[in-house]
């Protein structure tokens, strides 16, 4: 069963920035939704 969990995370599509749509280079299970550029430029 562990192999199925590992395969699940390996087969996730790359995350995309919620603002600009660029690929985010981080782990898929991370909660961040903005790339580094948009995270710096975004006003909360």
BAFI-3210 file (N, C-alpha, C; in Angstrom, 3 decimals, decimal comma, padded with zeros to 6 digits):
// residues 44
n [1|2|3|4|5|6|7|8|9|10|11|12|13|14|15|16|17|18|19|20|21|22|23|24|25|26|27|28|29|30|31|32|33|34|35|36|37|38|39|40|41|42|43|44]
n.u [000,821|002,000|003,533|001,575|000,782|003,130|003,373|001,107|001,777|004,004|002,869|001,355|000,271|002,341|002,359|000,642|000,974|-001,437|-001,912|-000,324|000,006|002,356|004,632|005,152|007,994|008,139|007,234|004,397|002,466|002,560|001,137|001,286|000,232|001,181|003,791|007,312|007,825|005,247|004,406|005,994|005,219|002,520|-000,132|-001,448]
n.v [-001,202|001,220|001,834|002,659|005,120|006,586|006,571|008,072|010,719|011,163|011,301|013,585|016,569|019,408|022,204|025,299|028,820|030,825|033,380|034,184|031,854|030,464|027,687|026,325|025,787|023,714|021,448|019,416|019,045|021,253|024,229|026,689|029,006|030,800|031,821|032,591|035,212|036,429|036,139|037,946|040,328|040,434|041,929|041,506]
n.w [000,000|000,628|-001,604|-003,417|-002,344|-002,601|-005,404|-006,003|-005,107|-006,719|-009,226|-009,335|-010,966|-011,923|-009,693|-010,216|-010,269|-008,686|-009,521|-011,818|-013,287|-013,782|-013,411|-010,192|-008,332|-006,068|-003,411|-004,091|-002,137|-000,589|000,847|-000,348|-002,883|-004,673|-006,929|-006,433|-007,404|-007,619|-005,006|-003,657|-004,869|-004,309|-002,506|000,644]
ca.u [000,000|002,883|003,932|000,484|000,840|004,292|003,001|000,135|002,471|004,895|002,090|000,605|000,745|003,051|001,496|000,706|000,706|-002,830|-001,998|000,249|-000,075|003,662|004,884|005,771|009,012|008,118|006,520|002,992|001,586|002,711|-000,093|001,492|-000,446|001,806|005,215|008,129|007,665|003,931|004,309|006,646|004,466|001,123|-000,466|-002,482]
ca.v [000,000|002,383|002,144|003,397|006,484|007,208|006,799|009,163|011,998|011,311|011,536|014,842|017,554|020,523|023,280|026,542|030,028|031,241|034,712|034,300|030,572|029,829|026,499|026,591|024,783|023,287|020,204|019,525|019,052|022,531|025,020|027,935|029,026|031,820|031,644|033,526|036,573|036,938|036,181|039,189|041,443|040,372|042,631|040,770]
ca.w [000,000|000,661|-002,974|-004,041|-001,842|-003,237|-006,804|-006,033|-005,021|-007,881|-010,436|-009,279|-011,937|-011,285|-009,202|-010,970|-009,507|-008,795|-010,105|-013,164|-013,982|-013,945|-012,602|-008,896|-008,045|-004,672|-003,239|-004,459|-000,983|000,086|000,787|-001,085|-004,178|-005,502|-007,207|-005,657|-007,906|-007,260|-003,556|-003,237|-005,410|-003,893|-001,268|001,361]
c.u [000,860|003,311|002,837|000,477|001,996|003,984|002,021|000,845|003,424|004,128|001,236|001,141|001,476|002,059|001,702|000,338|-000,739|-002,973|-001,508|000,216|001,246|003,787|005,591|006,737|009,068|007,341|005,027|002,074|001,713|001,442|000,065|000,838|000,146|003,277|005,998|007,935|006,331|003,755|004,923|005,807|003,036|000,921|-001,618|-003,527]
c.v [001,260|002,793|002,941|004,857|007,232|007,510|007,955|010,512|012,222|011,698|012,806|015,807|018,690|021,594|024,519|027,700|030,463|032,597|034,745|032,992|029,886|028,634|026,906|025,454|024,507|021,989|020,414|019,625|020,334|023,362|026,322|027,887|030,073|031,481|032,705|034,968|037,161|037,025|037,461|040,381|041,522|041,105|041,900|041,701]
c.w [000,000|-000,742|-003,684|-003,598|-002,497|-004,696|-006,938|-006,035|-006,192|-009,137|-010,381|-010,328|-011,222|-010,827|-010,065|-010,052|-009,747|-009,477|-011,556|-013,954|-014,239|-013,019|-011,316|-008,595|-006,553|-004,583|-003,483|-003,262|-000,157|-000,107|000,016|-002,457|-005,115|-005,737|-006,422|-006,108|-007,459|-005,746|-003,009|-003,677|-004,877|-002,572|-000,601|001,924]
res [x|x|x|x|x|x|x|x|x|x|x|x|x|x|x|x|x|x|x|x|x|x|x|x|x|x|x|x|x|x|x|x|x|x|x|x|x|x|x|x|x|x|x|x]
***
